[in-house]
Amino acid sequence: MTTTLSVTTSLPSNFRHSDFLAFHKRDKTELAEKVEGNLIRKGMLINGIPCCLSLSLNNDTATLQIDADSYASSLDHDGLAALLTHMLGLNQDIDAFEAHYQTHPEISRLLKHHRGLRIPQTTTPFEAITWAITGQLISVEAAVSIRRRLIEATGRGHSSGIWCSPDAATLANTEIDTYRRCGFSNSKATTIQRVAQMLENNELDLSLTADPEVVARELLAIKGVGPWTVSYTLLRGFGWLDGSLHGDVAVRRNLQRLLNSEEKPSEKETQVWLNAFSPWRALVAAHLWAIQSEQGY
């Protein structure tokens, strides 16, 4: 038995369709995310049930349809509408940010090219933290490849043919050797497994209603989770725009370009520079990422 539900929402006039599509094009094999024109199809497990999300973008509206391979009790109209708003980043107050910094000597230059930039979100914060841990200290391309192998090894297929990323229940019980065969270091494998186990044991709250600052403190207490991982998780999983991504190599490299500096700023120098833009530090970092938007960070 399949279950189908759909919702539609309006888009702001400055919504950047290309940013959202690029975020879901990171894996060229399209194992678990497939982009066809303005339609994105993504596999997701809900209560262990394989589901296919189909998100279509029009000029001024977006529609999200979910097709579950069986009845999923958490499926309802309001929940799906909230998921759509979350994924599109429509809760992010970018208008206030742009109004505040439209005359700033550096930020105004970024806004000239990337006005309306908001942060596309993962379907769940757990997806965000698994991606963040996977991507620690390696290139986007390498992280995509390792993530793909993990999905192939532990994910589940939807009847449409798209694969669903593994959920916390699956990864909590995945052997370390399986992670290692996918390309994870022992440290990263242990960290992902531990986060998944904590979620399953109700020792960690990664629900969208959780306080990001509380989540940050709890995540930092986990071995293998550092400030960059926390800030990236909060940015991509919760839409929290005030994390400091000063340790990100691309942020530092592009800040050097923005400031026309002869040397790449240190992590400390980048942190000090970003601190001036709180509570939008992570959004500023995303604008720096956008200098190389084809990377799909």
C-alpha positions in Angstrom: 0.0 0.0 0.0 1.3 3.4 -0.9 0.5 6.8 0.7 0.6 10.1 -1.3 0.3 13.6 0.0 1.3 17.0 -1.4 1.4 20.6 -0.3 2.2 23.9 -2.1 3.7 27.2 -0.8 4.4 30.5 -2.4 8.0 31.6 -3.0 9.4 35.1 -2.4 10.2 37.1 -5.4 13.9 36.9 -4.7 14.1 33.1 -4.3 17.2 31.8 -5.9 16.0 28.6 -7.6 19.5 27.7 -8.9 21.0 27.6 -5.4 18.5 25.1 -4.2 18.9 22.9 -7.3 22.7 23.0 -7.1 22.6 21.8 -3.5 20.8 18.7 -4.6 23.1 18.0 -7.5 26.2 17.3 -5.5 26.2 13.6 -6.3 26.4 13.2 -10.0 25.3 9.5 -9.8 21.9 10.7 -8.5 21.6 7.7 -6.2 19.5 9.3 -3.5 18.8 12.8 -5.0 17.8 13.4 -8.7 17.3 16.7 -10.4 15.4 16.9 -13.6 14.9 20.5 -14.7 13.1 22.2 -11.7 12.0 18.9 -10.2 14.0 17.3 -7.3 13.4 13.7 -6.2 14.9 12.6 -2.9 14.7 9.4 -0.9 13.9 9.6 2.8 13.0 7.1 5.5 10.1 8.1 7.7 9.4 5.8 10.6 11.6 3.3 8.7 9.3 3.5 5.6 11.0 4.3 2.3 9.5 7.5 0.9 10.2 9.6 -2.2 10.0 13.4 -1.9 9.2 15.2 -5.2 9.8 18.9 -4.9 8.9 21.0 -8.0 9.9 24.7 -8.2 7.9 27.1 -10.3 8.5 30.9 -10.7 6.4 31.8 -7.6 5.4 28.5 -6.0 6.9 25.2 -4.8 5.1 21.9 -4.4 6.2 19.0 -2.3 4.7 15.6 -2.8 5.6 12.6 -0.8 5.0 9.0 -1.8 5.5 6.4 0.9 5.8 2.7 0.2 3.5 2.0 3.1 1.5 4.0 5.6 3.8 6.4 7.6 2.0 7.6 10.7 3.8 10.9 10.9 2.6 12.0 7.4 0.0 14.8 7.6 -0.6 18.1 5.7 0.9 20.4 8.4 4.0 18.3 8.8 4.6 18.2 5.1 4.1 21.9 4.8 6.6 22.5 7.6 9.1 20.2 5.9 8.7 22.2 2.6 9.2 25.5 4.4 12.2 24.1 6.2 13.9 22.6 3.1 13.5 25.8 1.1 14.9 27.9 3.9 11.9 30.2 3.9 12.1 30.7 7.7 15.4 32.5 7.4 15.2 36.3 7.9 17.5 37.2 5.1 15.6 40.5 4.4 16.7 41.9 7.8 20.3 40.9 7.1 20.4 42.5 3.6 18.7 45.7 4.8 21.2 46.0 7.7 24.3 45.5 5.5 23.3 46.9 2.2 25.9 49.8 2.5 28.6 47.7 4.3 31.9 48.0 2.3 32.4 44.2 2.0 29.0 42.7 2.5 27.4 45.0 0.0 29.8 43.6 -2.7 28.6 40.1 -1.8 24.9 41.2 -1.9 25.4 42.7 -5.3 26.0 39.2 -6.7 24.1 37.0 -4.3 21.1 39.0 -3.1 18.3 36.8 -1.8 20.7 34.0 -0.9 19.3 31.6 1.7 20.5 28.2 2.9 18.9 25.1 1.4 18.2 22.6 4.2 18.7 18.9 4.7 15.5 17.0 5.3 16.5 16.4 8.9 19.2 17.6 11.3 20.5 14.1 11.5 21.2 14.1 7.8 23.0 17.4 8.3 25.3 16.1 11.0 26.1 12.8 9.2 27.1 15.0 6.2 29.1 17.3 8.4 31.1 14.5 10.0 31.7 12.9 6.7 33.0 16.1 5.2 35.5 16.9 8.0 38.8 18.0 6.5 38.2 16.5 3.1 36.9 17.9 -0.2 33.2 18.1 -1.1 33.8 15.6 -3.9 35.4 13.0 -1.5 32.6 13.5 1.0 30.0 12.9 -1.7 31.7 9.7 -2.7 31.9 8.4 0.8 28.3 9.4 1.5 27.2 7.5 -1.6 28.9 4.3 -0.6 27.3 4.5 2.9 23.9 4.9 1.3 24.6 1.9 -1.0 25.8 -0.2 2.0 23.1 0.8 4.6 20.3 2.7 2.8 17.0 1.3 1.5 15.4 1.5 -1.9 12.1 3.2 -2.7 9.7 1.5 -5.2 10.5 4.4 -7.6 14.1 3.2 -7.8 15.6 6.1 -5.7 17.6 5.2 -2.6 16.8 6.5 0.9 19.6 7.7 3.1 20.0 5.6 6.3 18.3 6.9 9.4 19.6 7.0 13.0 18.2 3.5 13.8 20.1 2.0 10.9 23.4 3.8 11.5 23.3 3.1 15.3 23.5 -0.6 14.5 25.9 -0.4 11.6 29.2 -2.1 12.3 32.4 0.1 12.3 33.9 -2.2 9.6 31.0 -1.3 7.3 31.7 2.4 7.7 35.4 1.7 7.1 34.7 -0.1 3.8 32.7 3.0 2.7 35.8 5.2 3.2 35.3 6.6 6.7 38.2 6.8 9.1 37.8 5.0 12.4 37.2 8.3 14.2 34.4 9.5 11.9 32.8 6.0 11.9 32.7 5.9 15.7 31.4 9.5 15.9 28.5 8.9 13.5 27.6 5.6 15.2 27.7 7.3 18.6 25.5 10.2 17.5 23.0 7.8 16.0 23.0 5.7 19.2 22.4 8.8 21.4 19.4 9.7 19.3 18.0 6.2 19.5 18.5 6.2 23.3 16.9 9.7 23.7 20.2 11.1 25.0 20.3 13.8 22.3 17.5 16.0 20.8 17.9 16.9 17.1 14.3 17.8 16.5 13.7 21.0 14.6 12.1 22.5 17.7 15.2 22.0 19.8 17.2 25.2 20.9 20.2 25.4 18.6 22.4 26.8 21.3 21.5 23.8 23.5 22.1 21.4 20.6 25.5 23.1 20.1 26.6 22.4 23.7 25.5 18.8 23.6 27.1 18.1 20.2 30.4 19.7 21.3 30.5 17.2 24.3 30.7 14.3 21.8 34.2 13.1 20.9 34.9 13.8 17.2 32.5 16.7 17.0 34.2 20.1 16.8 33.1 23.7 16.2 33.0 23.4 12.4 30.9 20.3 12.5 28.5 21.9 14.9 28.2 25.2 12.9 27.6 23.3 9.7 25.0 21.0 11.3 23.1 24.0 12.7 23.3 25.9 9.4 22.1 23.0 7.2 19.9 21.2 9.7 18.3 24.0 11.7 18.7 27.0 9.4 20.5 28.7 12.3 22.4 31.6 10.7 24.8 32.5 13.6 27.3 29.6 13.7 30.9 30.6 13.1 32.5 28.7 10.2 35.9 30.3 10.6 37.6 27.0 10.3 36.2 26.3 6.8 39.0 26.4 4.2 36.7 27.8 1.5 35.4 30.5 3.8 39.0 31.6 4.5 40.1 31.3 0.9 37.2 33.4 -0.4 37.6 35.9 2.5 41.1 36.5 1.2 39.7 37.3 -2.2 37.0 39.5 -0.8 39.5 41.5 1.2 42.1 41.5 -1.6 44.6 40.2 0.9 48.0 38.8 -0.1 47.7 35.9 2.4 44.8 33.7 3.5 43.5 34.8 6.9 44.1 32.5 9.8 41.2 30.8 11.6 41.5 33.3 14.4 41.5 36.3 12.0 38.5 34.8 10.2 36.7 34.2 13.5 37.3 37.8 14.5 36.1 39.1 11.1 32.9 37.0 11.2 32.1 37.9 14.8 31.2 41.4 13.7 28.3 40.0 11.8 26.5 38.1 14.6 23.7 37.0 14.5 24.3 36.3 10.8 27.9 34.9 10.9 27.0 31.6 9.1 24.9 33.5 6.5 28.0 35.6 5.7 30.0 32.4 5.4 27.5 31.1 3.0 27.8 34.3 0.9 31.6 33.6 0.8 30.8 30.0 -0.3 28.7 31.4 -3.1 31.8 32.9 -4.7 32.3 29.3 -5.8 28.6 28.3 -6.0 29.3 25.5 -8.4 30.8 23.5 -5.5 27.3 23.1 -4.0 28.4 23.4 -0.3 
